[in-house]
Amino acid sequence: MSLLSDLTEAPAQRSAASRFTSACGLLYMAAGLSILVWPGQAQVMFAERVFVGDEATLVRVIGMLLAVVGWFYFFGGRTGGRQFVAATVLDRLVLVPLVLVPTVLAGVFPRMMLVFAVLDPALALVAWHLLARRRT
């Protein structure tokens, strides 16, 4: 099989939780690519302070990382594996707030980071609900 056919392969039946995880992946990829291309949107959309020094480059790195996470969520969701969805729920409920809330409190792009610190766990709760719903 070629690499492209491996990438496009998906099980015939995927759960709502898997489809939701893939959709989150598309959202993360779009947000990440947008931040990568235009780091100044932190000031426009989130009213963050003007960049000093190399902060624009660091914001681009955040955008790239978000796009890569989105890539993995998209394709992980396409596998249909329940364990992948469960893993994304755990990291978004535990790791994301654990890292982003102190970042917000430290004043590092507080509005932008707060949006992700709230949105990501909220999306994780939806995925968890969809995952649990299938069990019943």
N, CA, C and O atoms as a GROMACS GRO file, in nm:
protein
  544
    1MET      N    1   0.083  -0.119   0.000
    1MET     CA    2   0.000   0.000   0.000
    1MET      C    3   0.087   0.125   0.000
    1MET      O    4   0.193   0.128   0.062
    2SER      N    5   0.041   0.226  -0.069
    2SER     CA    6   0.118   0.349  -0.071
    2SER      C    7   0.090   0.432   0.054
    2SER      O    8  -0.009   0.410   0.124
    3LEU      N    9   0.176   0.526   0.080
    3LEU     CA   10   0.162   0.612   0.197
    3LEU      C   11   0.029   0.688   0.192
    3LEU      O   12  -0.039   0.701   0.294
    4LEU      N   13  -0.007   0.740   0.075
    4LEU     CA   14  -0.132   0.815   0.063
    4LEU      C   15  -0.255   0.727   0.087
    4LEU      O   16  -0.351   0.770   0.151
    5SER      N   17  -0.251   0.606   0.036
    5SER     CA   18  -0.367   0.518   0.060
    5SER      C   19  -0.373   0.476   0.207
    5SER      O   20  -0.481   0.456   0.261
    6ASP      N   21  -0.257   0.463   0.270
    6ASP     CA   22  -0.256   0.435   0.414
    6ASP      C   23  -0.317   0.551   0.492
    6ASP      O   24  -0.391   0.530   0.589
    7LEU      N   25  -0.286   0.674   0.451
    7LEU     CA   26  -0.340   0.792   0.519
    7LEU      C   27  -0.491   0.806   0.502
    7LEU      O   28  -0.560   0.850   0.593
    8THR      N   29  -0.541   0.768   0.387
    8THR     CA   30  -0.684   0.786   0.360
    8THR      C   31  -0.768   0.668   0.404
    8THR      O   32  -0.891   0.674   0.399
    9GLU      N   33  -0.706   0.561   0.446
    9GLU     CA   34  -0.780   0.443   0.491
    9GLU      C   35  -0.851   0.473   0.624
    9GLU      O   36  -0.794   0.534   0.714
   10ALA      N   37  -0.975   0.429   0.633
   10ALA     CA   38  -1.052   0.445   0.757
   10ALA      C   39  -1.151   0.330   0.767
   10ALA      O   40  -1.200   0.281   0.665
   11PRO      N   41  -1.182   0.288   0.888
   11PRO     CA   42  -1.282   0.182   0.902
   11PRO      C   43  -1.418   0.227   0.851
   11PRO      O   44  -1.449   0.346   0.851
   12ALA      N   45  -1.498   0.131   0.808
   12ALA     CA   46  -1.631   0.164   0.754
   12ALA      C   47  -1.718   0.230   0.860
   12ALA      O   48  -1.790   0.325   0.831
   13GLN      N   49  -1.711   0.181   0.982
   13GLN     CA   50  -1.792   0.234   1.091
   13GLN      C   51  -1.700   0.298   1.195
   13GLN      O   52  -1.612   0.233   1.251
   14ARG      N   53  -1.723   0.426   1.220
   14ARG     CA   54  -1.650   0.494   1.326
   14ARG      C   55  -1.751   0.549   1.425
   14ARG      O   56  -1.860   0.591   1.385
   15SER      N   57  -1.716   0.548   1.552
   15SER     CA   58  -1.807   0.599   1.654
   15SER      C   59  -1.818   0.751   1.644
   15SER      O   60  -1.735   0.817   1.580
   16ALA      N   61  -1.920   0.804   1.707
   16ALA     CA   62  -1.935   0.949   1.713
   16ALA      C   63  -1.815   1.012   1.782
   16ALA      O   64  -1.772   1.122   1.745
   17ALA      N   65  -1.761   0.944   1.883
   17ALA     CA   66  -1.643   0.997   1.954
   17ALA      C   67  -1.523   1.006   1.860
   17ALA      O   68  -1.448   1.104   1.866
   18SER      N   69  -1.504   0.906   1.775
   18SER     CA   70  -1.393   0.910   1.679
   18SER      C   71  -1.413   1.020   1.576
   18SER      O   72  -1.319   1.092   1.543
   19ARG      N   73  -1.534   1.032   1.527
   19ARG     CA   74  -1.563   1.139   1.429
   19ARG      C   75  -1.544   1.277   1.494
   19ARG      O   76  -1.491   1.368   1.430
   20PHE      N   77  -1.586   1.291   1.620
   20PHE     CA   78  -1.569   1.418   1.690
   20PHE      C   79  -1.421   1.450   1.710
   20PHE      O   80  -1.379   1.564   1.694
   21THR      N   81  -1.342   1.348   1.743
   21THR     CA   82  -1.198   1.369   1.761
   21THR      C   83  -1.134   1.414   1.630
   21THR      O   84  -1.047   1.501   1.630
   22SER      N   85  -1.175   1.354   1.519
   22SER     CA   86  -1.124   1.398   1.388
   22SER      C   87  -1.164   1.542   1.360
   22SER      O   88  -1.084   1.620   1.308
   23ALA      N   89  -1.289   1.578   1.393
   23ALA     CA   90  -1.334   1.715   1.372
   23ALA      C   91  -1.253   1.813   1.458
   23ALA      O   92  -1.217   1.922   1.412
   24CYS      N   93  -1.226   1.774   1.582
   24CYS     CA   94  -1.140   1.858   1.668
   24CYS      C   95  -1.003   1.874   1.603
   24CYS      O   96  -0.943   1.981   1.607
   25GLY      N   97  -0.953   1.766   1.545
   25GLY     CA   98  -0.824   1.772   1.477
   25GLY      C   99  -0.824   1.874   1.365
   25GLY      O  100  -0.728   1.948   1.348
   26LEU      N  101  -0.932   1.878   1.287
   26LEU     CA  102  -0.941   1.978   1.180
   26LEU      C  103  -0.944   2.119   1.237
   26LEU      O  104  -0.880   2.210   1.183
   27LEU      N  105  -1.017   2.137   1.347
   27LEU     CA  106  -1.022   2.267   1.413
   27LEU      C  107  -0.884   2.308   1.461
   27LEU      O  108  -0.841   2.422   1.440
   28TYR      N  109  -0.812   2.215   1.526
   28TYR     CA  110  -0.678   2.245   1.576
   28TYR      C  111  -0.580   2.273   1.462
   28TYR      O  112  -0.497   2.364   1.470
   29MET      N  113  -0.590   2.194   1.354
   29MET     CA  114  -0.502   2.219   1.240
   29MET      C  115  -0.527   2.358   1.182
   29MET      O  116  -0.432   2.432   1.155
   30ALA      N  117  -0.654   2.393   1.164
   30ALA     CA  118  -0.687   2.525   1.108
   30ALA      C  119  -0.638   2.637   1.200
   30ALA      O  120  -0.578   2.734   1.153
   31ALA      N  121  -0.663   2.624   1.329
   31ALA     CA  122  -0.618   2.726   1.424
   31ALA      C  123  -0.465   2.735   1.425
   31ALA      O  124  -0.408   2.844   1.424
   32GLY      N  125  -0.400   2.620   1.427
   32GLY     CA  126  -0.255   2.618   1.429
   32GLY      C  127  -0.193   2.679   1.305
   32GLY      O  128  -0.100   2.759   1.314
   33LEU      N  129  -0.245   2.641   1.188
   33LEU     CA  130  -0.192   2.697   1.064
   33LEU      C  131  -0.218   2.847   1.056
   33LEU      O  132  -0.134   2.923   1.006
   34SER      N  133  -0.333   2.890   1.106
   34SER     CA  134  -0.366   3.032   1.108
   34SER      C  135  -0.267   3.109   1.195
   34SER      O  136  -0.218   3.215   1.156
   35ILE      N  137  -0.237   3.056   1.313
   35ILE     CA  138  -0.142   3.120   1.404
   35ILE      C  139  -0.001   3.116   1.344
   35ILE      O  140   0.076   3.212   1.358
   36LEU      N  141   0.033   3.006   1.280
   36LEU     CA  142   0.164   2.993   1.216
   36LEU      C  143   0.184   3.098   1.108
   36LEU      O  144   0.290   3.161   1.100
   37VAL      N  145   0.082   3.117   1.026
   37VAL     CA  146   0.092   3.212   0.915
   37VAL      C  147   0.082   3.356   0.964
   37VAL      O  148   0.151   3.444   0.913
   38TRP      N  149  -0.003   3.380   1.063
   38TRP     CA  150  -0.026   3.516   1.110
   38TRP      C  151  -0.020   3.522   1.262
   38TRP      O  152  -0.125   3.523   1.328
   39PRO      N  153   0.099   3.527   1.320
   39PRO     CA  154   0.110   3.531   1.466
   39PRO      C  155   0.051   3.657   1.527
   39PRO      O  156   0.016   3.659   1.645
   40GLY      N  157   0.040   3.764   1.448
   40GLY     CA  158  -0.015   3.889   1.498
   40GLY      C  159  -0.162   3.882   1.533
   40GLY      O  160  -0.216   3.976   1.592
   41GLN      N  161  -0.227   3.773   1.498
   41GLN     CA  162  -0.368   3.762   1.534
   41GLN      C  163  -0.387   3.753   1.686
   41GLN      O  164  -0.497   3.774   1.736
   42ALA      N  165  -0.279   3.723   1.758
   42ALA     CA  166  -0.286   3.724   1.905
   42ALA      C  167  -0.326   3.863   1.953
   42ALA      O  168  -0.403   3.876   2.049
   43GLN      N  169  -0.275   3.966   1.889
   43GLN     CA  170  -0.313   4.102   1.926
   43GLN      C  171  -0.452   4.138   1.876
   43GLN      O  172  -0.528   4.205   1.945
   44VAL      N  173  -0.487   4.093   1.757
   44VAL     CA  174  -0.615   4.130   1.696
   44VAL      C  175  -0.731   4.056   1.762
   44VAL      O  176  -0.830   4.118   1.800
   45MET      N  177  -0.720   3.923   1.775
   45MET     CA  178  -0.831   3.843   1.825
   45MET      C  179  -0.838   3.837   1.977
   45MET      O  180  -0.947   3.828   2.034
   46PHE      N  181  -0.723   3.843   2.042
   46PHE     CA  182  -0.720   3.825   2.187
   46PHE      C  183  -0.675   3.949   2.263
   46PHE      O  184  -0.660   3.945   2.385
   47ALA      N  185  -0.653   4.057   2.193
   47ALA     CA  186  -0.610   4.184   2.253
   47ALA      C  187  -0.485   4.167   2.339
   47ALA      O  188  -0.472   4.228   2.445
   48GLU      N  189  -0.393   4.085   2.291
   48GLU     CA  190  -0.267   4.065   2.363
   48GLU      C  191  -0.174   4.183   2.334
   48GLU      O  192  -0.192   4.258   2.239
   49ARG      N  193  -0.074   4.196   2.419
   49ARG     CA  194   0.020   4.306   2.404
   49ARG      C  195   0.105   4.288   2.278
   49ARG      O  196   0.112   4.180   2.221
   50VAL      N  197   0.168   4.395   2.238
   50VAL     CA  198   0.256   4.393   2.122
   50VAL      C  199   0.376   4.304   2.152
   50VAL      O  200   0.427   4.302   2.264
   51PHE      N  201   0.420   4.229   2.051
   51PHE     CA  202   0.535   4.141   2.069
   51PHE      C  203   0.662   4.221   2.093
   51PHE      O  204   0.682   4.328   2.036
   52VAL      N  205   0.746   4.166   2.179
   52VAL     CA  206   0.878   4.223   2.202
   52VAL      C  207   0.980   4.114   2.169
   52VAL      O  208   0.958   3.997   2.200
   53GLY      N  209   1.088   4.151   2.109
   53GLY     CA  210   1.191   4.051   2.079
   53GLY      C  211   1.141   3.947   1.980
   53GLY      O  212   1.085   3.980   1.875
   54ASP      N  213   1.162   3.821   2.016
   54ASP     CA  214   1.132   3.710   1.925
   54ASP      C  215   0.998   3.642   1.956
   54ASP      O  216   0.977   3.527   1.917
   55GLU      N  217   0.908   3.711   2.024
   55GLU     CA  218   0.782   3.649   2.062
   55GLU      C  219   0.700   3.604   1.942
   55GLU      O  220   0.633   3.501   1.950
   56ALA      N  221   0.703   3.677   1.833
   56ALA     CA  222   0.626   3.638   1.714
   56ALA      C  223   0.672   3.501   1.665
   56ALA      O  224   0.591   3.419   1.622
   57THR      N  225   0.801   3.476   1.671
   57THR     CA  226   0.854   3.347   1.630
   57THR      C  227   0.807   3.237   1.725
   57THR      O  228   0.773   3.128   1.680
   58LEU      N  229   0.804   3.265   1.853
   58LEU     CA  230   0.755   3.165   1.949
   58LEU      C  231   0.606   3.137   1.929
   58LEU      O  232   0.563   3.023   1.944
   59VAL      N  233   0.529   3.239   1.895
   59VAL     CA  234   0.387   3.219   1.866
   59VAL      C  235   0.372   3.133   1.741
   59VAL      O  236   0.283   3.049   1.734
   60ARG      N  237   0.458   3.153   1.643
   60ARG     CA  238   0.456   3.066   1.523
   60ARG      C  239   0.483   2.920   1.562
   60ARG      O  240   0.420   2.829   1.508
   61VAL      N  241   0.575   2.899   1.654
   61VAL     CA  242   0.604   2.763   1.702
   61VAL      C  243   0.480   2.704   1.769
   61VAL      O  244   0.449   2.587   1.749
   62ILE      N  245   0.410   2.784   1.848
   62ILE     CA  246   0.285   2.738   1.910
   62ILE      C  247   0.186   2.699   1.801
   62ILE      O  248   0.119   2.596   1.812
   63GLY      N  249   0.176   2.779   1.697
   63GLY     CA  250   0.088   2.747   1.585
   63GLY      C  251   0.126   2.617   1.518
   63GLY      O  252   0.039   2.535   1.486
   64MET      N  253   0.256   2.597   1.496
   64MET     CA  254   0.301   2.472   1.434
   64MET      C  255   0.267   2.353   1.522
   64MET      O  256   0.220   2.250   1.473
   65LEU      N  257   0.291   2.366   1.652
   65LEU     CA  258   0.261   2.256   1.745
   65LEU      C  259   0.112   2.225   1.748
   65LEU      O  260   0.072   2.108   1.750
   66LEU      N  261   0.030   2.328   1.748
   66LEU     CA  262  -0.115   2.309   1.746
   66LEU      C  263  -0.158   2.239   1.617
   66LEU      O  264  -0.246   2.152   1.620
   67ALA      N  265  -0.098   2.277   1.506
   67ALA     CA  266  -0.131   2.213   1.378
   67ALA      C  267  -0.089   2.066   1.378
   67ALA      O  268  -0.162   1.981   1.327
   68VAL      N  269   0.026   2.034   1.435
   68VAL     CA  270   0.072   1.895   1.443
   68VAL      C  271  -0.020   1.813   1.533
   68VAL      O  272  -0.055   1.699   1.500
   69VAL      N  273  -0.060   1.869   1.647
   69VAL     CA  274  -0.155   1.800   1.735
   69VAL      C  275  -0.285   1.776   1.659
   69VAL      O  276  -0.342   1.667   1.667
   70GLY      N  277  -0.330   1.876   1.586
   70GLY     CA  278  -0.451   1.860   1.506
   70GLY      C  279  -0.438   1.750   1.402
   70GLY      O  280  -0.532   1.674   1.380
   71TRP      N  281  -0.323   1.742   1.340
   71TRP     CA  282  -0.295   1.636   1.241
   71TRP      C  283  -0.311   1.499   1.306
   71TRP      O  284  -0.378   1.411   1.251
   72PHE      N  285  -0.250   1.482   1.423
   72PHE     CA  286  -0.260   1.353   1.491
   72PHE      C  287  -0.401   1.324   1.541
   72PHE      O  288  -0.446   1.210   1.535
   73TYR      N  289  -0.472   1.425   1.590
   73TYR     CA  290  -0.610   1.404   1.633
   73TYR      C  291  -0.697   1.365   1.514
   73TYR      O  292  -0.781   1.276   1.524
   74PHE      N  293  -0.677   1.433   1.402
   74PHE     CA  294  -0.757   1.402   1.284
   74PHE      C  295  -0.738   1.256   1.242
   74PHE      O  296  -0.835   1.183   1.224
   75PHE      N  297  -0.612   1.215   1.226
   75PHE     CA  298  -0.587   1.079   1.179
   75PHE      C  299  -0.609   0.976   1.288
   75PHE      O  300  -0.650   0.863   1.260
   76GLY      N  301  -0.584   1.012   1.413
   76GLY     CA  302  -0.613   0.920   1.523
   76GLY      C  303  -0.762   0.892   1.533
   76GLY      O  304  -0.803   0.778   1.556
   77GLY      N  305  -0.843   0.995   1.515
   77GLY     CA  306  -0.988   0.978   1.515
   77GLY      C  307  -1.034   0.892   1.399
   77GLY      O  308  -1.131   0.817   1.410
   78ARG      N  309  -0.964   0.902   1.286
   78ARG     CA  310  -1.001   0.822   1.169
   78ARG      C  311  -0.971   0.674   1.186
   78ARG      O  312  -1.024   0.592   1.112
   79THR      N  313  -0.888   0.638   1.284
   79THR     CA  314  -0.860   0.496   1.306
   79THR      C  315  -0.980   0.425   1.367
   79THR      O  316  -0.996   0.304   1.354
   80GLY      N  317  -1.065   0.503   1.436
   80GLY     CA  318  -1.182   0.444   1.501
   80GLY      C  319  -1.150   0.382   1.635
   80GLY      O  320  -1.238   0.322   1.698
   81GLY      N  321  -1.026   0.396   1.682
   81GLY     CA  322  -0.986   0.334   1.808
   81GLY      C  323  -1.036   0.411   1.929
   81GLY      O  324  -1.011   0.530   1.943
   82ARG      N  325  -1.108   0.341   2.016
   82ARG     CA  326  -1.158   0.403   2.139
   82ARG      C  327  -1.044   0.449   2.228
   82ARG      O  328  -1.055   0.552   2.295
   83GLN      N  329  -0.935   0.373   2.231
   83GLN     CA  330  -0.824   0.410   2.319
   83GLN      C  331  -0.761   0.542   2.277
   83GLN      O  332  -0.710   0.616   2.362
   84PHE      N  333  -0.763   0.573   2.148
   84PHE     CA  334  -0.708   0.701   2.104
   84PHE      C  335  -0.794   0.815   2.157
   84PHE      O  336  -0.742   0.914   2.209
   85VAL      N  337  -0.925   0.803   2.143
   85VAL     CA  338  -1.016   0.906   2.193
   85VAL      C  339  -0.997   0.922   2.343
   85VAL      O  340  -0.990   1.035   2.393
   86ALA      N  341  -0.990   0.811   2.416
   86ALA     CA  342  -0.972   0.818   2.561
   86ALA      C  343  -0.840   0.888   2.597
   86ALA      O  344  -0.836   0.965   2.692
   87ALA      N  345  -0.736   0.861   2.522
   87ALA     CA  346  -0.607   0.925   2.548
   87ALA      C  347  -0.616   1.077   2.528
   87ALA      O  348  -0.557   1.153   2.603
   88THR      N  349  -0.690   1.119   2.424
   88THR     CA  350  -0.703   1.264   2.401
   88THR      C  351  -0.784   1.329   2.511
   88THR      O  352  -0.758   1.444   2.548
   89VAL      N  353  -0.883   1.257   2.564
   89VAL     CA  354  -0.963   1.312   2.674
   89VAL      C  355  -0.874   1.336   2.795
   89VAL      O  356  -0.879   1.442   2.857
   90LEU      N  357  -0.792   1.238   2.829
   90LEU     CA  358  -0.705   1.252   2.946
   90LEU      C  359  -0.606   1.367   2.931
   90LEU      O  360  -0.589   1.447   3.023
   91ASP      N  361  -0.540   1.374   2.816
   91ASP     CA  362  -0.439   1.481   2.804
   91ASP      C  363  -0.504   1.619   2.802
   91ASP      O  364  -0.445   1.715   2.852
   92ARG      N  365  -0.624   1.630   2.746
   92ARG     CA  366  -0.689   1.761   2.741
   92ARG      C  367  -0.750   1.801   2.875
   92ARG      O  368  -0.761   1.920   2.905
   93LEU      N  369  -0.789   1.704   2.955
   93LEU     CA  370  -0.846   1.736   3.087
   93LEU      C  371  -0.738   1.759   3.193
   93LEU      O  372  -0.760   1.834   3.288
   94VAL      N  373  -0.623   1.695   3.177
   94VAL     CA  374  -0.519   1.704   3.280
   94VAL      C  375  -0.403   1.792   3.234
   94VAL      O  376  -0.374   1.894   3.297
   95LEU      N  377  -0.338   1.754   3.126
   95LEU     CA  378  -0.215   1.820   3.084
   95LEU      C  379  -0.237   1.965   3.039
   95LEU      O  380  -0.162   2.055   3.078
   96VAL      N  381  -0.337   1.987   2.957
   96VAL     CA  382  -0.358   2.122   2.903
   96VAL      C  383  -0.381   2.225   3.015
   96VAL      O  384  -0.312   2.327   3.018
   97PRO      N  385  -0.477   2.202   3.106
   97PRO     CA  386  -0.492   2.300   3.214
   97PRO      C  387  -0.370   2.310   3.304
   97PRO      O  388  -0.335   2.419   3.351
   98LEU      N  389  -0.304   2.197   3.329
   98LEU     CA  390  -0.187   2.195   3.415
   98LEU      C  391  -0.075   2.285   3.361
   98LEU      O  392  -0.001   2.345   3.438
   99VAL      N  393  -0.064   2.294   3.231
   99VAL     CA  394   0.039   2.378   3.170
   99VAL      C  395  -0.012   2.518   3.141
   99VAL      O  396   0.057   2.616   3.168
  100LEU      N  397  -0.134   2.529   3.088
  100LEU     CA  398  -0.180   2.660   3.041
  100LEU      C  399  -0.228   2.752   3.154
  100LEU      O  400  -0.209   2.874   3.144
  101VAL      N  401  -0.289   2.700   3.258
  101VAL     CA  402  -0.336   2.788   3.366
  101VAL      C  403  -0.219   2.862   3.432
  101VAL      O  404  -0.228   2.983   3.451
  102PRO      N  405  -0.109   2.794   3.468
  102PRO     CA  406   0.005   2.870   3.522
  102PRO      C  407   0.062   2.970   3.421
  102PRO      O  408   0.112   3.075   3.459
  103THR      N  409   0.055   2.936   3.293
  103THR     CA  410   0.102   3.028   3.189
  103THR      C  411   0.015   3.154   3.189
  103THR      O  412   0.066   3.265   3.179
  104VAL      N  413  -0.116   3.134   3.200
  104VAL     CA  414  -0.208   3.249   3.208
  104VAL      C  415  -0.177   3.332   3.331
  104VAL      O  416  -0.169   3.454   3.323
  105LEU      N  417  -0.159   3.266   3.446
  105LEU     CA  418  -0.132   3.337   3.571
  105LEU      C  419   0.001   3.412   3.567
  105LEU      O  420   0.019   3.513   3.634
  106ALA      N  421   0.095   3.361   3.487
  106ALA     CA  422   0.224   3.427   3.472
  106ALA      C  423   0.216   3.546   3.376
  106ALA      O  424   0.312   3.623   3.363
  107GLY      N  425   0.101   3.562   3.309
  107GLY     CA  426   0.083   3.676   3.220
  107GLY      C  427   0.138   3.655   3.080
  107GLY      O  428   0.155   3.752   3.005
  108VAL      N  429   0.166   3.531   3.044
  108VAL     CA  430   0.219   3.502   2.911
  108VAL      C  431   0.102   3.480   2.815
  108VAL      O  432   0.038   3.374   2.818
  109PHE      N  433   0.074   3.577   2.732
  109PHE     CA  434  -0.041   3.574   2.641
  109PHE      C  435  -0.165   3.522   2.714
  109PHE      O  436  -0.226   3.424   2.672
  110PRO      N  437  -0.203   3.588   2.823
  110PRO     CA  438  -0.307   3.534   2.911
  110PRO      C  439  -0.442   3.510   2.844
  110PRO      O  440  -0.507   3.409   2.873
  111ARG      N  441  -0.485   3.598   2.757
  111ARG     CA  442  -0.617   3.579   2.696
  111ARG      C  443  -0.616   3.464   2.598
  111ARG      O  444  -0.707   3.381   2.598
  112MET      N  445  -0.514   3.457   2.514
  112MET     CA  446  -0.504   3.349   2.416
  112MET      C  447  -0.492   3.214   2.485
  112MET      O  448  -0.560   3.118   2.448
  113MET      N  449  -0.406   3.205   2.585
  113MET     CA  450  -0.385   3.080   2.657
  113MET      C  451  -0.510   3.040   2.736
  113MET      O  452  -0.541   2.922   2.747
  114LEU      N  453  -0.581   3.138   2.789
  114LEU     CA  454  -0.703   3.108   2.864
  114LEU      C  455  -0.810   3.049   2.772
  114LEU      O  456  -0.882   2.957   2.811
  115VAL      N  457  -0.819   3.101   2.652
  115VAL     CA  458  -0.915   3.044   2.556
  115VAL      C  459  -0.886   2.897   2.534
  115VAL      O  460  -0.977   2.814   2.538
  116PHE      N  461  -0.760   2.863   2.511
  116PHE     CA  462  -0.724   2.722   2.490
  116PHE      C  463  -0.737   2.640   2.619
  116PHE      O  464  -0.773   2.522   2.614
  117ALA      N  465  -0.708   2.703   2.734
  117ALA     CA  466  -0.718   2.632   2.862
  117ALA      C  467  -0.862   2.597   2.897
  117ALA      O  468  -0.886   2.504   2.973
  118VAL      N  469  -0.957   2.670   2.842
  118VAL     CA  470  -1.099   2.643   2.866
  118VAL      C  471  -1.158   2.560   2.752
  118VAL      O  472  -1.229   2.462   2.776
  119LEU      N  473  -1.130   2.598   2.629
  119LEU     CA  474  -1.188   2.530   2.512
  119LEU      C  475  -1.145   2.385   2.501
  119LEU      O  476  -1.227   2.297   2.476
  120ASP      N  477  -1.018   2.359   2.520
  120ASP     CA  478  -0.966   2.223   2.501
  120ASP      C  479  -1.029   2.124   2.600
  120ASP      O  480  -1.077   2.018   2.558
  121PRO      N  481  -1.032   2.153   2.731
  121PRO     CA  482  -1.100   2.061   2.823
  121PRO      C  483  -1.251   2.050   2.796
  121PRO      O  484  -1.310   1.944   2.814
  122ALA      N  485  -1.313   2.159   2.752
  122ALA     CA  486  -1.456   2.152   2.719
  122ALA      C  487  -1.479   2.055   2.604
  122ALA      O  488  -1.573   1.975   2.608
  123LEU      N  489  -1.396   2.061   2.502
  123LEU     CA  490  -1.407   1.966   2.391
  123LEU      C  491  -1.377   1.825   2.437
  123LEU      O  492  -1.436   1.729   2.387
  124ALA      N  493  -1.285   1.810   2.532
  124ALA     CA  494  -1.254   1.678   2.588
  124ALA      C  495  -1.375   1.621   2.659
  124ALA      O  496  -1.402   1.501   2.649
  125LEU      N  497  -1.450   1.704   2.730
  125LEU     CA  498  -1.570   1.656   2.798
  125LEU      C  499  -1.675   1.607   2.699
  125LEU      O  500  -1.745   1.509   2.724
  126VAL      N  501  -1.687   1.676   2.587
  126VAL     CA  502  -1.780   1.630   2.482
  126VAL      C  503  -1.734   1.495   2.430
  126VAL      O  504  -1.816   1.404   2.414
  127ALA      N  505  -1.605   1.481   2.402
  127ALA     CA  506  -1.553   1.352   2.353
  127ALA      C  507  -1.576   1.242   2.455
  127ALA      O  508  -1.612   1.130   2.419
  128TRP      N  509  -1.555   1.272   2.582
  128TRP     CA  510  -1.575   1.174   2.688
  128TRP      C  511  -1.722   1.131   2.693
  128TRP      O  512  -1.752   1.012   2.707
  129HIS      N  513  -1.811   1.228   2.682
  129HIS     CA  514  -1.954   1.197   2.680
  129HIS      C  515  -1.987   1.105   2.562
  129HIS      O  516  -2.060   1.007   2.578
  130LEU      N  517  -1.934   1.136   2.446
  130LEU     CA  518  -1.959   1.053   2.328
  130LEU      C  519  -1.900   0.914   2.344
  130LEU      O  520  -1.959   0.815   2.301
  131LEU      N  521  -1.785   0.907   2.406
  131LEU     CA  522  -1.720   0.778   2.431
  131LEU      C  523  -1.802   0.696   2.528
  131LEU      O  524  -1.822   0.576   2.506
  132ALA      N  525  -1.850   0.757   2.635
  132ALA     CA  526  -1.929   0.686   2.737
  132ALA      C  527  -2.065   0.647   2.682
  132ALA      O  528  -2.118   0.542   2.718
  133ARG      N  529  -2.122   0.729   2.598
  133ARG     CA  530  -2.254   0.702   2.542
  133ARG      C  531  -2.257   0.572   2.462
  133ARG      O  532  -2.359   0.502   2.461
  134ARG      N  533  -2.151   0.541   2.398
  134ARG     CA  534  -2.144   0.419   2.317
  134ARG      C  535  -2.141   0.294   2.404
  134ARG      O  536  -2.187   0.188   2.362
  135ARG      N  537  -2.088   0.306   2.524
  135ARG     CA  538  -2.077   0.191   2.616
  135ARG      C  539  -2.214   0.148   2.669
  135ARG      O  540  -2.235   0.030   2.697
  136THR      N  541  -2.306   0.244   2.683
  136THR     CA  542  -2.436   0.212   2.743
  136THR      C  543  -2.532   0.151   2.646
  136THR      O  544  -2.645   0.119   2.683
   0.00000   0.00000   0.00000
